[in-house]
Amino acid sequence: MSDFKRIPPEQAQVLREQGAVVVDIRDPQSFALGHIAGSRHLDNHSLHAFIAGADLDQPLIVTCYHGNSSQGAAAYLVGQGFSEVYSLDGGFELWRATFPEETAQAASE
């Protein structure tokens, strides 16, 4: 895969069940209020360490608010050597509407 793919929440859920890593690029406050269960918050401060320690062949799903910013981040991660990168269409907002039982808050994890 030389580029990322845009996928709906249903496909992202299947990939999660198969071990895909989910990264959330929203601001820390939004992430704390709610995020995809098991996802990692990723920002400019944690990006280098994440890339350095990541399995570049493991599927990676990038999410943001509505699925726009995640496309740029997904393209960047492909450029950093990740072989299988996905951008979540509709972002966390559509995920929460589709899979409310698969969302978490920072305080409860």
N, C-alpha and C positions, 0 to 999 in steps of 0.2 A: 504494500500500500504506500503510494508516494504522496498521498494527500489525505485529509480527514474526510469522514462521511458525516452527514447530518442524519440523526436517527430520532424516532419518536420515543416517548417514555416506555412503551411496551417493549421495544427492542432493547432499550437500555436495561430494563429489568432482567431480561433474559441474559444479557451479557454480565450483569452484576452477579447473577446466580452462578455463572460460569467462572467467576473470579476476576472480572474486570475491576480496575481501580477507578474510583470516581473522585474527581477533584472539583471543588467549588471555588470560583474566582470572585464571588461577590465580596462586599466589604465585611469585616469581622463582625459587626453588629448584626447584620442580616443573617450571616451564617449561624451566629449564636441563637438567634430567635427561631431558626428552623432550617434544616438541610436534609438532604438525602441520607438516610441511615447508613453509617459506615463511611461516609465521604470525608475527604481531607480538605481543609481550607488551604488554598494556595494563593499567595500574594507575592509581590516583588521581593519581600524579605525571605520567604521560605522557598522560592522557586529554585535557586541554585542547589540547595541541599536536597530538594526533592528530586531534581534531575540526576544529581550525582549518585543518589542511592536507589534509583528506580531500575526496574527490569524493563528495558526498552522494548522488549517483545511482548510484554503483558498488555492486553487491551486496556485503553485509557479513555474514560468518558469525561468530558469537560462540560460543566454546567455554570450558568450565570442566572440572571433574573428571568429573561425571556427568550434566550437562545441567540442573541445577537453578538454580544461580547465574547461568548465562548467560541465563536467561529475563528476570531482572530487569535485567541489563545491556542486553539487546537492547531491552527496552521503553524504557529510558532513552535509548538511541541513536536510537530512532524519534522520541522527544520532542525530540532535538537536531537533527532535520531529515533524518536518513538516510531515504531512500525505500524501500529494499529490504533489510531486516534479517532474518536467520535465526538461530535458536538451535539448536545441534547437540544433538539428542537423544542421550543416553548419554554425552555429553561426550568428553573425550580418551580415557577408558578404553575406550569402545566403538570409537572411531576406531582406537586402537592395535590392538585385537583384529581389526578389519575390514581395515585397511590398514597392516600393520606396515612395509611398504616405503615408506610415505609419512610416516614419522616421522623426526624429527631431534633431535640434541642440540646444545646451544649451542656446545660445543667443536668440533663438526665442521662448523659452517656457515661 
